C-alpha cells in the first residue's frame, strides 16, 4: 500500500489511518484512529478532509502547512483520490453561465472579491505579494510561462496562476514550474472552502468558479511564500478576479484581437479598454505592437493614470546565442520579448537584479537565455506523437500518427496557428522522409503512386457555439493554403469536457446514440462551403481515407462528424495502423478544451 507522508511542524497529529487491501483482520488501530473500511465513501472522504484541515495553520499565518518538520501522519492514495473527487464536485457547483466582466452589472458585483479576501484573511498578505499581472487576447499564457521560466532561472521561487486547465485543474497553480501536488491542493482547497462556506450568506454568496480559483491561488502563493506571483487574467481585465490585486510590481498586455466579444465589446477599442483595466497608477506597463485602434485606447488609459506605456519589440533571436525558444512558433518571439521586459522590470524594482546587466540591449543575461529555452506550456504549438502506436510499433521512432495541438480560438490566433502548423509539418516531412521511404519499400512495393506514400493532413476541430465558424475557418484554411498545405479531411467532434463539470481523472463513456451533434454539423457545413468551391482536398483524398470505416459518423468526401472524440481517435489510429507508409499529421485546434480532451485520451 502506497502511503504519502506530509510534514507540518505545528499541526495537531493526523488521525493515523490505513486501508487494508484484503478482508483479513488487521491489527487493532492505535488510539484515536478510525478504521476506514468500516466507513462509507462519503464518511471516509470527510475524515480525510478533517485530517487535512487539522493540519492547516491559522488563517492569519502565511506559512505553508507543508514546510519541513515532524511526521504528522500518512495519507493513503485511496483517501486522496476520494477527497480530490469531492473537491472537483464542489468546484463544479460554483460554475455558472453568468458572465464575468459585464459592465452592465458592474462586473458581476466585483466588490464582493474584497469581502472574500477578508473572510479568508488574505487582504493583508495579498498586499505583500510581488505580482506580475498579464492580460491580452493572444499569447498571455505563453508570456506568463516565459516569465516564470526566466525568473526560475534567476533562482527565485515562483508561483504561476493560468487558465484554463487542459487535463487537471491543478495545472492552474504552478509552484517553481511544477503543478501543485494533490495533497497541497487539497489542503489549501478545503481550507478555503470550509471558511467560505461558513461565512458566506445570501448577501455575499459563495464565489463563482473562477473567482474561487483565483482566491485559492492567492492562498497558495502567500502560504508558500513565493518570491514572485505571475497572474494571467482569465477574461478581460477590469472586472477579472485577478484584478483585485491593487499594487502589482509590473503589468503587461499581450497581443489584442477579437475574442469574447459578447462580453468585452464589438470593437478593438472596447476590448482594449477592458484589458487596460489592469493598469494601476504608479505601476509600469508594457505591451507589444497592437492595431492602431487598440493602441490608442491603451495609451489613453495609461495617460489618465500618469504612467508610461512602453511598447516592446519582438525577441531578437540572435540574443539567444544559438538556443531555441522553449515554446514553438514565430509568434512566440512577440511573447518572449514581452516576458523579458516584464522580468527585467520586476527584478529591478524588487532589488533582485544584482549581478545582471539588464540595461544592455545587445545581449541577454545567461539566466534569461536559459529560462526562455526551458519554458513549457501544454496545448500551445505542442507536437505529440501518438504514444499508443509508438508503443505498439517500437521500431517506428517517429510514429505514423502525430498530433499538432494548439488551443487557438480567435481569427487572429488561428492564422498564427496555421502558420506554425504549416512550417512544422514541412519540417517534420523532411525529417521523416527516410522513414517513409523505408516503410514504403517494405509494405507498399505495389503502390500505384508516390502520393499514397506522402503525409496526410487532417484537421480535428471544435469551437464554442458562441463563435462564428465563418470567421474562424477561413484564416486557418487560407493561411495553410498560402504555405502550400492542404487538409485531406476535417473531423468535427464534440468536446468531451462540459462547461458545468470540472473534469477528473476518470473519463466516463459517451453513448454515441444520444449526443447532440447539431453544432458539429453546422461546423461541417461551413467547412464544406469554404472548401468545396475551391476544390481543397477533393483531389487529395487518399484511397485509405476514403475506404476507412466511418460507421457512426456523418461523412462526406472532405469531412466527417464523429459523435465522440474517442471514436475519432480510434478511426485515426486504425487508418494509421493500416497504412504504415502514410504519415498522418493531425492539427487539433479551435478550443483549448478540445486540446485538453485529446491530451487526456493520449495519456491514458
C-alpha positions in Angstrom: 0.0 0.0 0.0 1.4 3.3 -1.1 1.4 6.0 1.7 2.3 9.7 1.4 3.7 11.4 4.4 3.2 15.1 4.8 5.2 17.1 7.4 3.9 20.0 9.4 5.8 21.3 12.4 2.8 23.0 14.2 -0.3 20.9 13.4 -2.1 18.5 15.7 -1.3 15.0 14.6 -3.4 13.5 11.9 -5.6 10.5 12.8 -3.5 7.5 11.8 -5.4 5.5 9.2 -4.9 2.8 6.6 -6.8 0.9 4.1 -6.2 -2.8 4.0 -6.2 -4.4 0.6 -7.7 -7.7 1.8 -10.5 -8.6 4.1 -8.2 -10.3 6.5 -8.2 -9.0 10.1 -5.8 -6.0 10.6 -4.0 -5.1 13.7 -6.0 -3.1 16.3 -5.9 0.6 15.4 -3.9 3.0 17.5 -5.8 5.3 19.9 -7.8 8.0 18.1 -7.6 6.1 14.8 -10.6 5.4 12.6 -10.6 2.2 10.5 -11.6 3.4 7.0 -13.0 0.1 5.8 -15.9 0.5 8.3 -16.9 3.9 6.9 -18.9 4.8 3.8 -17.1 6.5 0.9 -18.6 9.8 1.9 -17.5 9.4 5.5 -14.0 8.4 4.5 -13.7 11.5 2.4 -14.9 13.6 5.3 -12.4 12.1 7.7 -9.7 12.8 5.2 -10.8 16.4 4.8 -10.8 16.9 8.5 -7.3 15.5 8.7 -6.2 18.0 6.1 -7.9 20.8 7.8 -6.4 19.9 11.2 -3.0 20.4 9.6 -3.8 23.9 8.4 -2.3 26.9 10.2 -4.5 29.8 11.4 -5.8 32.0 8.6 -3.6 34.9 9.7 -0.5 32.9 9.0 1.2 32.9 5.7 3.3 29.8 6.4 2.8 26.6 4.5 1.3 23.6 6.2 3.8 21.6 4.2 7.1 23.0 5.3 9.8 20.7 6.6 9.1 19.3 10.1 7.9 16.3 12.0 5.9 13.5 10.7 2.2 14.1 11.4 0.7 11.2 9.6 0.3 9.2 6.5 -2.2 9.8 3.7 -3.2 6.8 1.6 -3.9 7.1 -2.1 -7.5 6.0 -1.8 -8.3 8.8 0.6 -6.5 11.3 -1.5 -8.5 10.2 -4.6 -11.8 10.4 -2.8 -11.1 13.8 -1.4 -9.9 15.1 -4.7 -13.0 13.9 -6.5 -15.2 15.6 -3.9 -13.2 18.8 -4.3 -13.9 18.7 -8.1 -17.6 18.2 -7.4 -17.6 21.2 -5.1 -15.8 23.3 -7.8 -18.4 22.2 -10.4 -21.1 23.5 -8.1 -19.7 27.0 -8.5 -19.8 27.1 -12.3 -22.5 29.5 -13.6 -23.5 30.7 -17.1 -23.4 34.2 -15.8 -20.7 36.3 -17.4 -17.7 38.0 -15.7 -16.6 41.4 -16.8 -20.0 42.5 -17.8 -20.2 46.3 -17.4 -24.0 46.3 -17.3 -24.0 44.6 -13.9 -20.9 46.4 -12.5 -18.6 43.4 -13.2 -20.9 40.9 -11.6 -20.5 42.7 -8.3 -16.7 42.9 -8.4 -16.5 44.4 -5.0 -17.5 41.1 -3.5 -14.0 39.9 -4.0 -12.8 42.2 -1.2 -15.3 40.6 1.1 -14.0 37.2 0.2 -10.4 38.3 0.9 -11.4 39.4 4.4 -13.3 36.2 5.0 -10.1 34.3 4.2 -7.9 36.9 6.0 -5.9 37.3 2.8 -6.3 41.0 2.4 -3.0 41.9 4.2 -0.9 39.0 2.9 -2.1 39.6 -0.7 -0.8 43.2 -0.5 2.6 41.8 0.2 2.7 39.5 -2.8 5.0 40.8 -5.5 2.8 40.3 -8.6 3.4 40.4 -12.4 -0.1 40.8 -14.0 -0.7 39.9 -17.6 -3.8 40.4 -19.8 -4.3 40.0 -23.5 -6.2 38.2 -26.2 -3.4 36.0 -27.6 -0.2 35.0 -26.0 -0.8 35.9 -22.4 -0.4 32.3 -21.2 2.8 31.9 -23.2 4.1 35.3 -21.9 3.5 34.1 -18.3 5.2 30.8 -19.0 8.3 32.6 -20.4 8.3 35.0 -17.4 8.0 32.1 -14.9 10.9 30.2 -16.6 13.2 33.3 -16.7 12.7 34.1 -13.0 13.1 30.5 -12.0 16.4 30.5 -13.8 17.3 33.6 -11.7 16.9 31.4 -8.6 13.6 32.8 -7.5 10.6 30.9 -6.0 7.8 31.3 -8.4 4.0 30.9 -8.4 2.1 30.9 -11.7 -1.7 31.1 -12.0 -3.1 30.5 -15.5 -6.3 29.4 -17.2 -7.9 27.3 -18.4 -6.5 23.9 -17.4 -6.3 21.2 -20.1 -6.4 18.0 -18.1 -6.2 18.6 -14.4 -7.3 21.7 -12.5 -4.0 21.7 -10.6 -2.3 22.9 -13.8 -3.6 26.4 -13.0 -1.4 26.5 -9.9 2.3 26.1 -10.6 5.0 26.3 -7.9 8.5 26.6 -9.1 7.4 25.5 -12.6 5.5 22.4 -11.4 1.8 21.8 -11.0 0.8 21.8 -7.3 0.6 18.3 -5.9 -2.7 16.8 -5.0 -2.1 16.8 -1.3 -1.2 20.5 -1.2 -4.0 21.4 -3.5 -6.5 19.6 -1.2 -5.2 21.1 2.0 -5.5 24.6 0.6 -8.7 23.9 -1.2 -10.6 22.6 1.9 -9.0 25.4 4.0 -10.6 28.0 1.7 -13.8 26.1 1.1 -14.7 25.5 4.7 -14.2 29.1 5.7 -16.2 30.5 2.8 -19.0 28.0 3.4 -19.1 29.2 7.0 -19.0 32.9 6.3 -20.9 33.5 3.1 -24.7 34.2 3.1 -27.5 35.5 0.9 -25.9 38.9 0.7 -22.4 37.6 0.0 -22.9 34.2 -1.7 -20.2 31.7 -2.4 -17.8 33.0 -5.1 -18.3 31.7 -8.6 -15.9 29.2 -10.2 -13.1 31.3 -11.5 -13.2 33.7 -8.5 -12.8 30.8 -6.1 -9.8 29.5 -8.1 -8.2 33.0 -8.0 -8.7 33.2 -4.3 -7.3 29.7 -3.9 -4.2 30.9 -5.9 -3.8 33.8 -3.6 -3.9 31.5 -0.6 -1.4 29.1 -2.1 1.1 31.7 -3.2 1.0 33.6 0.1 1.2 30.4 2.2 4.0 29.0 0.1 5.9 32.3 0.4 6.7 32.6 -3.3 9.1 35.4 -4.3 7.0 36.3 -7.3 3.4 35.6 -8.3 2.6 35.7 -12.0 -1.1 36.1 -12.6 -2.7 35.6 -16.0 -6.0 37.4 -16.4 -8.9 34.9 -17.0 -11.1 37.1 -19.2 -10.9 40.8 -20.0 -9.1 42.7 -17.2 -11.1 45.4 -15.5 -13.5 43.0 -13.7 -11.4 39.9 -13.7 -10.9 38.3 -10.3 -7.1 38.7 -10.6 -7.6 42.4 -10.8 -8.3 42.5 -7.1 -4.5 42.9 -6.7 -4.2 46.6 -6.2 -0.4 47.1 -6.5 1.4 44.7 -8.8 5.0 45.3 -9.5 4.5 45.4 -13.2 1.8 44.6 -15.7 1.7 43.7 -19.4 -0.8 43.3 -22.2 -0.1 40.8 -25.0 -1.5 40.9 -28.5 -5.1 42.0 -28.8 -7.8 40.7 -31.1 -11.4 39.9 -31.4 -12.5 37.4 -28.8 -15.2 37.1 -26.1 -16.9 40.0 -28.0 -20.3 39.1 -26.4 -18.7 40.2 -23.1 -15.9 42.6 -23.9 -17.3 44.6 -26.8 -17.5 44.6 -30.6 -14.6 46.8 -31.4 -10.8 46.5 -30.7 -11.1 49.8 -28.9 -13.7 48.4 -26.5 -11.8 45.2 -26.0 -8.6 47.2 -25.3 -10.4 49.3 -22.8 -11.3 46.2 -20.8 -7.8 44.8 -21.0 -6.3 48.2 -19.9 -8.4 47.9 -16.7 -5.3 46.1 -15.1 -3.3 49.3 -15.4 -2.6 50.9 -12.0 -1.3 54.3 -11.0 2.5 54.1 -10.3 2.9 50.7 -11.9 4.9 50.4 -15.1 3.1 48.9 -18.0 4.3 47.1 -21.2 2.6 46.0 -24.3 3.5 44.6 -27.8 2.8 46.2 -31.1 -1.0 46.5 -31.5 -3.5 47.6 -34.1 -3.9 51.4 -34.1 -7.4 51.3 -32.7 -6.3 49.2 -29.7 -3.0 51.0 -29.1 -4.7 54.4 -29.0 -7.0 53.2 -26.2 -4.1 51.6 -24.2 -2.1 54.9 -24.5 -5.1 57.0 -23.4 -5.7 54.8 -20.3 -2.0 55.0 -19.4 -2.0 58.7 -19.8 -5.1 59.0 -17.5 -3.1 57.2 -14.8 0.1 59.2 -15.5 2.1 56.1 -16.3 4.3 55.4 -19.2 3.3 52.6 -21.6 6.3 51.0 -23.2 6.0 49.1 -26.4 8.2 46.0 -26.6 9.7 44.7 -29.8 9.6 41.0 -30.6 12.6 39.0 -29.4 15.7 39.2 -31.5 16.6 35.5 -31.9 20.3 36.3 -32.2 20.2 37.2 -28.5 19.5 33.6 -27.6 23.1 32.6 -28.6 22.0 29.6 -30.7 19.3 28.4 -28.3 15.7 28.0 -29.4 12.6 29.3 -27.5 11.0 26.6 -25.4 7.6 27.4 -26.9 7.5 26.9 -30.7 6.3 29.2 -33.5 7.5 32.5 -34.8 4.7 34.3 -32.9 6.4 33.3 -29.7 9.1 35.9 -30.4 6.5 38.6 -29.5 5.6 36.9 -26.2 9.2 36.2 -25.3 10.1 39.9 -25.9 7.2 41.0 -23.5 8.4 38.4 -20.9 11.9 39.7 -21.0 10.6 43.3 -20.3 8.3 42.2 -17.5 11.0 40.1 -15.9 13.7 42.8 -16.1 11.4 45.4 -14.6 10.3 43.1 -11.8 14.0 42.2 -10.9 15.0 45.9 -10.9 12.0 47.1 -8.8 12.3 44.3 -6.2 16.1 44.5 -5.8 16.9 41.1 -7.4 18.9 42.5 -10.4 22.3 42.4 -8.7 24.9 40.9 -11.0 22.8 41.1 -14.1 23.3 43.8 -16.7 19.7 44.3 -17.6 20.2 47.6 -19.4 22.4 46.1 -22.1 20.3 45.7 -25.2 22.9 43.9 -27.2 22.8 40.7 -25.1 20.7 38.9 -22.5 21.9 37.6 -19.2 22.6 33.9 -19.2 19.7 33.2 -16.8 17.3 34.8 -19.3 18.6 32.8 -22.2 18.3 29.6 -20.2 14.8 30.5 -19.0 13.5 31.3 -22.5 14.8 28.0 -23.8 13.3 25.9 -21.0 9.8 27.4 -20.9 6.9 24.9 -21.2 3.1 25.3 -21.6 0.8 22.5 -22.7 -1.6 22.9 -25.6 0.2 25.8 -27.3 2.1 24.7 -30.5 2.6 21.3 -29.0 3.6 18.2 -31.0 2.7 14.8 -29.6 3.3 11.5 -31.5 0.6 9.1 -30.6 2.0 7.1 -27.7 -0.2 4.0 -28.3 1.1 3.5 -31.9 4.6 4.2 -30.8 4.3 1.6 -28.1 2.9 -1.0 -30.5 5.5 -0.2 -33.1 8.7 0.3 -31.2 10.7 0.3 -34.5 8.9 3.5 -35.6 10.9 6.1 -33.8 8.8 9.0 -35.1 5.4 7.2 -35.1 3.0 7.3 -38.0 0.3 9.4 -36.3 1.3 12.8 -34.9 -0.9 15.3 -33.2 -0.2 19.0 -33.6 -2.1 20.7 -30.7 -2.8 24.4 -30.4 -5.7 26.0 -28.5 -6.3 28.8 -30.9 -9.9 30.0 -30.9 -9.9 33.5 -32.4 -9.4 34.5 -36.1 -6.0 36.0 -35.4 -4.8 33.1 -33.3 -6.0 30.6 -35.9 -4.0 32.4 -38.6 -0.9 32.2 -36.3 -1.7 28.5 -35.6 -1.9 27.8 -39.3 1.5 29.4 -40.0 3.0 27.3 -37.2 1.4 24.1 -38.4 2.4 24.7 -42.0 6.1 25.2 -41.0 6.0 22.3 -38.5 4.6 19.7 -40.9 7.1 20.7 -43.6 10.0 20.3 -41.2 8.5 17.1 -40.0 8.2 15.7 -43.5 11.8 16.5 -44.2 12.9 14.7 -41.1 10.7 11.7 -41.7 11.4 11.3 -45.4 13.8 8.4 -44.9 11.2 6.7 -42.6 8.5 6.9 -45.3 10.9 5.7 -48.0 11.9 2.7 -45.9 8.4 1.7 -44.9 7.1 2.2 -48.4 9.7 -0.3 -49.7 8.7 -2.8 -47.0 5.0 -2.5 -47.1 3.8 -0.8 -50.2 6.0 -2.0 -53.0 2.9 -2.3 -55.2 1.6 1.2 -54.5 0.0 2.9 -57.5 1.7 6.3 -56.9 4.1 8.1 -54.7 1.1 10.2 -53.5 0.0 7.3 -51.3 3.3 7.4 -49.5 3.0 11.1 -48.6 1.8 12.6 -45.3 -1.9 13.2 -44.8 -3.0 16.4 -43.1 -6.1 16.0 -41.0 -8.0 18.8 -39.1 -9.6 17.8 -35.8 -11.8 20.8 -34.9 -14.4 22.1 -32.5 -15.2 25.5 -31.1 -17.7 27.1 -28.7 -21.1 27.7 -30.2 -20.8 31.5 -29.4 -18.0 31.7 -32.0 -18.6 32.1 -35.7 -17.0 29.4 -37.9 -17.3 31.7 -40.9 -14.8 33.9 -39.1 -12.6 31.2 -37.7 -12.1 28.7 -40.5 -11.1 31.0 -43.4 -7.9 32.3 -41.7 -6.9 28.7 -41.0 -7.7 27.4 -44.5 -6.2 30.3 -46.4 -3.0 30.6 -44.4 -2.3 26.9 -44.7 -3.0 27.2 -48.5 -0.6 30.1 -48.9 2.0 27.9 -47.4 1.2 25.0 -49.7 -0.6 22.9 -47.0 -4.0 21.4 -47.7 -6.2 19.3 -45.4 -7.2 16.0 -46.8 -10.1 15.7 -44.4 -11.6 17.6 -41.5 -13.1 15.8 -38.5 -15.6 17.6 -36.3 -16.3 16.3 -32.8 -18.0 17.5 -29.6 -15.7 18.2 -26.6 -15.6 15.5 -24.0 -15.5 18.0 -21.2 -18.6 20.1 -20.5 -19.0 23.6 -19.2 -20.6 22.7 -15.9 -18.3 19.9 -14.7 -14.7 20.1 -13.7 -13.0 17.0 -15.2 -11.5 14.3 -13.1 -9.0 11.5 -13.8 -11.9 9.3 -14.9 -13.3 9.5 -18.4 -17.0 8.5 -18.4 -18.2 6.6 -21.5 -20.2 8.5 -24.1 -23.2 7.0 -25.8 -22.9 7.9 -29.5 -26.7 7.5 -30.0 -27.6 10.3 -27.6 -25.2 13.1 -28.5 -26.4 16.4 -29.8 -24.3 16.9 -32.9 -26.2 19.9 -34.3 -23.3 22.3 -33.7 -20.7 19.9 -35.2 -22.9 19.5 -38.3 -23.0 23.3 -38.5 -19.2 23.4 -38.5 -19.1 20.7 -41.1 -21.4 22.7 -43.4 -19.3 25.8 -43.0 -16.2 23.7 -43.9 -17.8 22.2 -47.0 -18.9 25.6 -48.2 -15.4 27.0 -47.8 -13.5 24.1 -49.3 -15.7 22.6 -51.9 -15.8 25.6 -54.2 -12.0 25.8 -54.0 -11.6 22.1 -54.5 -9.5 21.9 -51.4 -8.9 18.3 -50.5 -11.1 16.6 -53.2 -8.2 15.6 -55.5 -6.0 14.9 -52.5 -8.2 12.4 -50.5 -6.2 9.3 -50.4 -7.5 5.8 -51.1 -7.0 4.7 -47.5 -9.0 7.6 -46.0 -11.9 7.1 -48.5 -12.1 3.4 -47.7 -11.7 3.6 -43.9 -14.5 2.5 -41.6 -16.7 5.6 -41.0 -19.6 3.9 -39.3 -21.3 6.1 -36.7 -20.2 9.2 -38.5 -21.7 11.9 -40.8 -19.3 11.5 -43.7 -18.6 13.4 -46.9 -15.6 13.5 -49.2 -14.0 16.4 -47.3 -15.1 15.9 -43.8 -16.7 13.7 -41.1 -18.6 14.4 -37.9 -18.0 11.9 -35.1 -20.3 11.5 -32.1 -17.4 11.3 -29.7 -13.7 12.2 -29.6 -12.9 8.6 -28.7 -14.3 7.4 -32.0 -12.4 10.0 -34.0 -9.1 9.0 -32.3 -10.0 5.3 -32.9 -10.5 6.0 -36.6 -7.3 7.9 -36.9 -5.4 5.1 -35.2 -6.9 2.4 -37.4 -6.2 4.4 -40.5 -2.6 4.9 -39.5 -2.1 1.3 -38.5 -3.4 0.0 -41.8 -1.3 2.5 -43.8 2.2 2.5 -42.4 3.7 4.3 -45.4 1.4 7.2 -44.8 2.2 9.7 -42.0 -1.0 11.2 -40.5 -0.4 14.8 -39.3 -3.4 15.9 -37.2 -4.0 19.5 -36.3 -6.1 19.8 -33.2 -7.4 23.3 -32.7 -10.4 25.6 -32.2 -10.7 25.0 -28.5 -8.4 24.6 -25.5 -11.0 22.3 -24.1 -10.7 20.0 -27.2 -6.9 20.1 -26.9 -7.1 19.1 -23.3 -9.5 16.3 -24.1 -7.2 14.9 -26.7 -4.2 15.1 -24.4 -6.2 13.3 -21.7 -7.0 10.5 -24.1 -3.5 10.2 -25.4 -2.1 10.0 -21.9 -4.5 7.2 -20.8 
